[in-house]
Amino acid sequence: MKKIKKIGIIICDRYRNCGGGKCFRAMKNHEGAFSMYNNDIDLEIAGYTTCGGCPGGNIEYAPAEMIKNGVEVIHFATGFVVGYPPCPYISHFKSFIETNYKIPVVIGT
């Protein structure tokens, strides 16, 4: 039986209407940032939300809800870094979540 790793994805609020298709496909195929996981691990979405808009009001609260749902690692969607302009807060968001919630954060999906 394969091990399951529960993933949370946070997207930039500019893309709040995004259905997550590219992220979910990359996760299913272990591509992009999800290539860091061995193929013998099944990846499962256990949380998906936006940052809440600049300057990231949802970053304070969303990780707690994700963790309640079993999330083991949070990925920031690639839109944070390839959108124009790139998110100026992403390093702070990553540090804040890892420090306060003791859960790894990956930049990219």
HUZI-V757871 format. One record per pair of residues at least 4 apart in sequence whose ideal C-beta (glycine too) atoms are under 7 Angstrom apart, sorted by the first residue. I is the first residue (numbers start at 0). GAP is how many residues later the second one is. Records with the same first field share a line. If there is no record, write none. Layout:
I->GAP ; GAP
This chain:
1->38 ; 39 ; 40
2->38
3->38 ; 40
4->32 ; 36 ; 38 ; 67 ; 68
5->38 ; 40 ; 64 ; 65 ; 66
6->20 ; 36 ; 37 ; 38 ; 39 ; 64 ; 66 ; 68
7->38 ; 39 ; 58 ; 63 ; 66
8->11 ; 14 ; 36 ; 39 ; 66 ; 68 ; 100
9->39 ; 40 ; 41 ; 52 ; 64 ; 66 ; 67
10->4 ; 7 ; 39 ; 66 ; 68
11->38 ; 39 ; 65 ; 67 ; 68 ; 71 ; 75
12->37 ; 38 ; 39 ; 40
13->69
14->64
15->34
19->4 ; 28
20->4
21->4
22->4 ; 54 ; 86
23->4 ; 21
24->4
25->5 ; 6 ; 8 ; 83
26->7 ; 16
29->4 ; 5 ; 7 ; 9
30->4
31->76 ; 77
32->42 ; 73 ; 75 ; 76
33->9 ; 75
36->4 ; 6
45->20 ; 23 ; 24 ; 25
46->18 ; 19 ; 22 ; 24
48->9 ; 13
49->8
50->5 ; 7 ; 8 ; 42
51->4 ; 5 ; 6 ; 7
52->4
54->34
55->33 ; 37
57->4
58->34 ; 37 ; 38
60->4
61->4
62->4 ; 11 ; 34 ; 38 ; 40
63->4 ; 37
64->4
65->5 ; 8
66->4 ; 34 ; 36
72->30 ; 31 ; 33
73->23 ; 29 ; 31
74->31 ; 33 ; 34
75->4 ; 14 ; 17 ; 29 ; 31
76->32
77->4 ; 30 ; 31
78->4
79->6 ; 7 ; 10 ; 27
80->5 ; 6 ; 9 ; 26
88->4
89->4 ; 17
90->4
91->4
92->4
93->4 ; 11 ; 13
94->4
95->4
96->4 ; 6 ; 8
97->5 ; 6 ; 7
